[in-house]
Amino acid sequence: MKRTLVSLNWRLHLYDFRELHHNDICGGLLYFFLPRPIPTEVSHWVCRSYGLSGSIPDNKLEDNAAMLQMKIAAHQVAKGMYVSNLDRPWTETPFPFQGFLVAKESELRGLQKHCVHVFIDVEKGIAPPTSDLGKAAPLAADIPPAPLPNPAVKYDNETSVEDEMQIATEVRDAVSEKVVEFMEDLRSGKAPNLASVKQAIGRMEQSILRNPDAFMWLRQLRKKDSYSYTHCIDCSALAVAFGRQLGLPAEQIHELAIGALLFDIGKTKVPQKLLEKAGKLSEEEFSTIKMHVEFGLGIVDADNGITPNTRAMIATHHERFDGTGYPKKLKGGDIPLLGRIAAIVDFYDAVTSDRPYSPAMSPHDAIKLLYTYRNTHYQDELIEQFIQTIGAYPVGTLVELSTGEVAMVIEQNQVRRLLPKVIVLLDANKIPIGNPPTQDLMLAANENPDNVVTIAKSLEPGSHGIEPEDFYL
């Protein structure tokens, strides 16, 4: 494709496509970062680059907006995909109209019975998993449907990360103080003051709704004296950001925040030495740890201020989408939405934190690992939305730039998530920079499209001796 065929803005987006193509998160994640509408020539370029079968029917073009169709095998179709065309005339099938959103198991079976392949419109439904991270597991026939709610609210950033940072710092300190008091009271047998915790959490919710990146930045940069305490705070912050991305109403986001804060509260009744054991747990020890769900419900049931939705979130945060979780082995839509969200944020925060038995994984690697659990441990559509929440390179990710410099991601760019805002810590020779500058990779790309600085790769936490808290804003 000749560069002169596309606008300057789209030429810049092609850098993102190439970066995804050569990076380790290509394919299936590509469509999450495409702006809309997609010009025809760009659509064809994407199809050619990724070996996809793409077509833009003339009767589907409106204001130069292109519909990108992907040809996939009938057995690869999943709920949430929009079937725009078949490999045979519609009249030869039982489907009554041309184009539909797959929502029922009977539709999946019908497509497999009557078609060899179909065409998917990724504008109107979810994209098929084409990533080299591995294809999503086929959805088992006995998994109850789990549709996501339509967004009720559209949240936009109201402040910059720099402006929100001071408020977020004060709020997090207040939340930490209240949570420590609450947990210590529980461990000592005193009656905990949940009302004061809720008040502090309410301030945290407001900060994250204004701009989630400030709290995500703090999550990475603050020293973590106790995994148990920080895990519940960080999960609560992640859950609020996740609910924001899903467009949930404020009252439901509040339930998410409280549920994520409390879903591991039952561990205060589990022996600390067992929680901190570095070696493999015996079956008996693991059974004891699993009791924390029941212990937690016993604690929250003594408080009249816990809503049924929050209680259900605590009860189901260890259930898994394919039915392999505990305590009740619930599947799919039988797990409430807040429980499905809790499972994802619990996993992500755990693997990106230093624990007694496991070192922290980089946020970028955690995203890749999470992506492999689509339709097994976690719901495919929710994983996609979580990736949209925190980005391909989450805030706090240590990265090496294409210039050889080492930087840390401090803020997402909603339009071009592969070109976030970073703070440059080491020069190309890996020598510390005395006064680390911030750099908006998207803004720099817009200003100089012929010399775009991109992220070459993510780095493990602690690489080059960099400790995040040393660069606390």
C-alpha positions in Angstrom: 0.0 0.0 0.0 1.4 3.4 -1.0 1.8 5.9 1.8 0.1 8.6 -0.3 -3.2 6.6 -0.2 -3.9 7.3 3.5 -4.0 10.3 5.7 -1.2 11.4 8.0 -3.3 10.1 11.0 -3.7 6.7 9.5 0.0 6.5 8.4 0.7 6.9 12.1 -1.7 4.1 13.0 0.1 1.8 10.6 3.1 2.1 12.9 0.9 0.6 15.5 -0.1 -2.3 13.2 3.5 -3.1 12.4 4.4 -2.9 16.0 1.7 -5.4 16.9 2.7 -7.6 14.0 6.4 -7.8 15.1 5.7 -7.6 18.8 4.4 -10.4 21.0 0.8 -9.2 21.2 -0.2 -9.2 17.6 -3.3 -10.6 15.9 -6.2 -11.0 18.3 -5.4 -7.8 20.2 -5.0 -5.8 17.1 -8.7 -4.8 16.8 -8.9 -3.4 20.3 -6.6 -0.6 19.3 -8.0 0.3 15.9 -9.7 3.7 15.8 -13.0 3.9 13.8 -14.0 4.2 11.1 -11.4 2.2 9.2 -10.6 3.5 5.7 -11.0 0.9 2.8 -7.3 0.9 1.9 -6.3 0.4 5.5 -8.7 -2.4 5.9 -7.3 -4.2 2.8 -3.7 -3.6 4.2 -4.6 -5.2 7.5 -6.2 -8.2 5.8 -3.1 -8.7 3.6 -0.7 -8.2 6.5 -2.4 -10.8 8.7 -3.4 -13.3 6.1 -7.1 -12.6 6.6 -9.8 -12.7 4.0 -11.2 -9.1 3.9 -13.9 -7.6 1.8 -15.6 -4.2 1.8 -18.9 -4.5 -0.1 -19.8 -1.4 -2.0 -23.3 -1.3 -0.5 -21.8 -1.2 3.0 -19.7 1.9 2.5 -21.0 5.0 4.4 -19.0 8.2 4.6 -15.8 6.2 3.7 -16.3 4.0 6.7 -15.2 0.5 5.9 -16.6 -2.7 7.2 -13.8 -5.2 7.8 -14.9 -8.8 7.3 -12.8 -11.8 8.4 -13.3 -15.2 7.0 -13.1 -17.9 9.7 -14.1 -21.6 10.0 -17.7 -22.1 11.1 -16.5 -24.0 14.2 -14.5 -20.9 15.3 -17.6 -18.7 15.6 -18.4 -17.7 19.2 -21.2 -15.8 20.9 -20.8 -12.1 20.5 -19.5 -12.3 16.9 -21.5 -10.7 14.1 -22.0 -13.0 11.1 -22.2 -10.8 8.1 -22.0 -13.3 5.3 -21.9 -17.1 4.6 -20.1 -19.3 2.2 -23.4 -20.0 0.5 -26.7 -18.1 -0.2 -28.7 -17.3 2.9 -31.7 -18.9 1.3 -30.0 -22.3 1.6 -29.8 -22.0 5.3 -32.5 -21.7 8.1 -31.3 -18.3 9.1 -34.1 -15.8 8.3 -32.1 -12.6 7.6 -28.7 -11.5 6.2 -26.4 -10.7 9.1 -26.9 -11.4 12.8 -25.2 -11.3 16.2 -24.6 -14.8 17.5 -26.2 -15.2 20.9 -27.5 -18.7 21.2 -26.0 -22.2 21.2 -28.5 -23.2 18.5 -27.1 -20.6 16.2 -23.6 -21.9 16.7 -24.8 -25.4 15.9 -26.7 -24.2 12.9 -23.6 -22.5 11.5 -21.5 -25.6 12.0 -24.1 -27.8 10.3 -24.8 -25.6 7.2 -21.5 -23.8 6.6 -17.8 -24.6 6.2 -16.8 -21.0 6.8 -18.4 -17.6 7.5 -17.5 -13.9 7.4 -17.4 -12.0 10.7 -17.9 -8.2 10.9 -15.5 -7.0 13.6 -17.2 -3.6 13.7 -20.5 -5.0 14.9 -19.2 -7.9 17.1 -16.1 -9.2 18.8 -13.1 -10.2 16.7 -12.0 -13.8 16.3 -8.9 -14.7 18.2 -6.1 -14.7 15.7 -3.3 -14.0 18.1 -0.1 -16.0 18.3 -0.8 -16.2 22.0 -3.1 -19.1 21.3 -6.7 -19.4 20.1 -9.4 -19.0 22.6 -10.8 -22.3 23.9 -14.1 -23.3 22.3 -17.0 -22.4 24.5 -18.4 -25.6 26.0 -22.0 -26.3 25.1 -23.0 -26.5 28.8 -21.7 -23.1 29.8 -24.7 -20.8 30.6 -24.7 -17.6 28.5 -23.0 -14.6 30.1 -23.9 -11.5 28.1 -22.2 -8.2 29.2 -24.5 -5.3 30.0 -24.7 -2.4 27.6 -22.7 0.7 28.9 -24.9 2.9 31.1 -22.4 5.7 31.5 -19.6 7.1 29.3 -16.7 8.1 31.4 -14.1 10.5 30.1 -10.8 11.7 31.7 -11.6 14.9 33.6 -8.0 15.5 34.8 -4.5 14.8 33.7 -2.5 12.2 35.6 -0.2 14.9 37.0 -3.1 16.9 38.3 -4.8 13.8 39.8 -1.7 12.4 41.4 -1.6 14.6 44.6 -5.3 13.8 45.3 -4.8 10.1 44.5 -1.8 10.0 46.8 -3.7 11.5 49.7 -6.7 9.2 49.0 -4.6 6.1 48.8 -2.9 6.9 52.1 -6.3 7.4 53.8 -7.6 4.1 52.3 -4.4 2.3 53.4 -4.7 3.6 57.0 -8.4 2.5 57.3 -7.8 -0.9 55.7 -4.9 -1.7 58.1 -7.0 -0.7 61.1 -9.9 -2.8 59.7 -7.8 -5.9 59.2 -6.0 -5.6 62.5 -9.3 -5.3 64.3 -10.5 -8.5 62.6 -7.3 -10.4 63.5 -7.5 -9.3 67.1 -11.2 -10.1 67.4 -12.4 -6.5 67.7 -15.5 -5.2 65.9 -14.2 -3.6 62.7 -15.3 -0.2 61.5 -16.4 -0.9 57.9 -18.2 2.5 57.6 -14.9 4.4 57.8 -13.4 2.1 55.1 -16.4 2.7 52.8 -16.0 6.5 53.1 -12.4 6.3 52.1 -13.2 4.0 49.3 -15.8 6.4 48.0 -13.0 9.1 47.6 -10.9 6.5 45.7 -13.7 5.8 43.3 -14.1 9.4 42.5 -10.4 9.8 41.8 -10.4 6.8 39.5 -13.5 7.9 37.7 -11.8 11.2 37.0 -8.6 9.6 35.7 -7.7 6.0 36.5 -4.0 6.3 35.5 -3.1 8.1 38.7 -4.1 5.2 40.9 -2.7 2.7 38.5 0.6 4.6 38.7 0.5 4.5 42.5 -0.2 0.8 42.4 3.1 0.2 40.8 5.2 2.8 42.6 4.3 2.5 46.2 6.4 0.2 48.5 4.4 -2.9 49.4 4.9 -3.7 53.1 2.2 -6.3 53.2 0.8 -8.2 50.3 -2.4 -8.9 52.1 -3.2 -5.3 52.7 -2.1 -3.9 49.4 -3.7 -6.7 47.4 -7.2 -5.7 48.6 -6.6 -2.0 47.9 -5.1 -2.6 44.5 -7.9 -5.1 43.5 -10.5 -2.5 44.6 -8.8 0.2 42.4 -8.5 -2.2 39.4 -12.2 -3.2 39.8 -13.3 0.5 39.8 -11.2 1.1 36.6 -12.7 -2.0 35.1 -16.3 -0.9 35.9 -15.5 2.5 34.4 -14.4 0.8 31.2 -17.6 -1.2 31.1 -19.7 1.9 31.6 -21.3 0.6 34.8 -23.4 3.1 36.8 -21.8 4.6 39.9 -23.7 2.6 42.4 -22.6 -0.7 40.8 -19.0 0.6 40.7 -19.3 1.2 44.4 -20.4 -2.4 44.9 -17.4 -3.5 42.9 -15.0 -1.4 44.9 -16.3 -2.8 48.3 -16.5 -6.3 47.0 -12.9 -6.3 45.7 -11.7 -4.8 48.9 -13.4 -7.5 51.0 -13.3 -10.7 48.8 -10.2 -12.0 50.6 -11.2 -10.7 54.0 -11.7 -14.3 55.2 -7.9 -14.9 55.0 -7.7 -13.0 58.3 -9.1 -16.3 59.7 -6.5 -18.5 58.0 -3.1 -19.1 59.7 -0.6 -16.5 58.4 2.2 -19.0 58.0 0.0 -21.0 55.6 -0.7 -17.9 53.5 3.0 -17.1 53.3 4.2 -20.7 52.7 6.8 -20.7 49.9 6.6 -24.4 49.0 3.8 -26.4 47.4 0.6 -26.7 49.5 -0.7 -30.1 50.5 -4.3 -30.9 49.6 -5.3 -30.4 53.3 -3.5 -27.0 53.3 -5.2 -25.9 50.1 -8.6 -26.9 51.5 -7.9 -24.7 54.5 -7.1 -21.7 52.3 -10.2 -22.3 50.2 -12.2 -21.9 53.4 -11.4 -18.2 53.3 -14.5 -17.7 51.0 -16.8 -19.1 53.7 -15.0 -17.2 56.5 -15.3 -14.0 54.5 -19.1 -14.4 54.0 -19.4 -15.0 57.7 -17.7 -11.7 58.4 -19.7 -9.6 55.9 -23.0 -11.2 56.9 -22.6 -9.5 60.3 -22.7 -6.1 58.6 -26.1 -4.8 57.4 -24.4 -2.4 54.9 -23.3 -5.1 52.5 -25.5 -5.3 49.4 -26.5 -8.7 47.9 -24.4 -7.9 44.8 -21.3 -7.3 46.9 -21.9 -10.5 48.9 -22.3 -12.5 45.7 -19.0 -11.0 44.4 -17.2 -12.2 47.5 -18.9 -15.7 47.3 -17.9 -16.2 43.6 -14.5 -14.5 43.2 -12.8 -17.9 42.9 -15.3 -19.5 40.5 -14.0 -20.0 37.0 -15.9 -19.5 33.7 -15.4 -23.1 32.7 -16.6 -24.5 36.0 -13.2 -25.4 37.5 -13.3 -23.0 40.3 -14.6 -23.1 43.9 -16.6 -23.4 46.1 -19.6 -24.4 43.9 -18.0 -24.9 40.5 -20.3 -22.4 38.9 -20.1 -21.9 35.1 -20.5 -19.0 32.7 -23.5 -16.8 33.3 -24.3 -18.6 36.6 -21.4 -16.6 38.0 -22.6 -13.0 38.5 -20.9 -10.3 36.6 -19.2 -8.8 39.6 -17.8 -12.3 40.5 -16.4 -12.7 37.0 -14.8 -9.2 37.2 -13.4 -10.1 40.6 -11.7 -13.2 39.3 -9.8 -11.3 36.7 -8.6 -8.4 38.9 -7.6 -10.9 41.6 -5.5 -12.9 39.1 -3.9 -9.8 37.5 -2.9 -8.1 40.8 -1.6 -11.4 42.2 0.7 -12.2 39.4 2.0 -8.7 39.1 2.9 -8.5 42.8 5.7 -10.0 44.8 4.4 -12.8 46.9 6.2 -15.1 49.4 6.0 -17.9 46.9 6.4 -16.1 43.6 8.1 -13.0 42.2 6.1 -10.3 40.4 5.5 -10.7 36.7 5.7 -7.6 34.4 2.3 -6.1 33.7 2.7 -6.7 30.0 3.5 -10.4 30.5 0.6 -10.7 32.9 -1.7 -9.5 30.1 -0.3 -12.1 27.7 -0.8 -14.8 30.3 -4.4 -13.6 31.0 -5.1 -13.7 27.3 -4.4 -17.4 27.2 -7.2 -18.1 29.7 -10.0 -16.9 27.5 -13.1 -19.0 27.8 -11.4 -21.3 30.3 -10.7 -19.6 33.6 -12.1 -16.2 32.5 -14.7 -14.9 30.1 -13.3 -14.0 26.7 -15.2 -10.8 26.3 -14.3 -9.6 29.8 -10.6 -10.3 29.2 -10.8 -8.1 26.1 -12.5 -5.3 28.1 -9.9 -5.6 30.9 -7.1 -5.2 28.3 -8.9 -2.1 27.1 -9.0 -0.9 30.7 -5.3 -1.0 31.4 -3.8 -1.1 27.9 -1.3 -3.4 26.2 1.4 -1.8 28.3 -0.2 -1.0 31.6 0.7 2.0 33.7 3.9 1.1 35.6 5.3 -1.2 32.9 9.1 -0.9 32.5 9.9 -0.8 28.8 12.7 -0.4 26.3 12.1 2.2 23.6 13.1 1.8 19.9 15.9 4.3 20.7 17.4 2.0 23.3 16.3 4.2 26.2 14.6 2.6 29.2 11.3 4.2 30.3 8.3 3.5 32.5 4.7 3.9 31.3 2.9 6.6 33.3 -0.3 7.3 31.4 -2.3 5.7 28.6 -3.3 7.4 25.4 -6.9 6.4 24.7 -6.6 6.8 20.9 -3.3 5.0 20.4 -2.6 2.7 23.3 0.6 1.4 21.9 2.1 4.9 22.2 1.5 5.9 25.9 3.1 8.6 27.9 6.4 7.5 29.6 9.1 8.8 31.9 12.5 8.1 30.4 14.8 6.8 33.1 18.0 5.5 31.3 19.6 6.7 28.1 20.5 4.5 25.2 23.7 3.4 27.0 21.6 2.4 30.0 23.0 5.3 32.1 20.5 6.9 34.6 19.2 10.3 33.5 19.6 12.9 36.2 16.3 14.6 35.8 14.1 12.0 34.0 11.9 13.7 31.3 8.4 12.6 30.4 7.6 11.9 26.8 4.2 11.5 25.1 5.0 9.0 22.4 1.7 9.7 20.6 2.3 13.5 20.6 5.8 13.0 19.4 4.6 10.7 16.6 2.1 13.2 15.5 4.7 15.9 15.3 7.4 13.7 13.6 5.6 10.8 11.8 8.8 9.9 9.9 10.8 9.2 13.1 8.3 7.6 15.4 9.7 6.3 18.8 7.9 3.1 19.8 8.1 0.6 22.6 10.5 -2.2 21.5 9.8 -4.5 24.3 8.6 -4.8 27.9 11.1 -5.4 30.7 10.9 -7.5 33.9 10.4 -5.5 37.1 13.7 -4.5 38.6 15.6 -4.6 35.3 18.7 -2.4 35.2 18.4 -2.0 39.0 15.3 0.2 38.6 13.0 0.2 41.6 9.6 1.9 40.8 9.3 3.7 44.1 12.6 5.5 43.4 10.7 7.4 40.7 7.6 8.1 42.7 6.1 11.4 41.3 
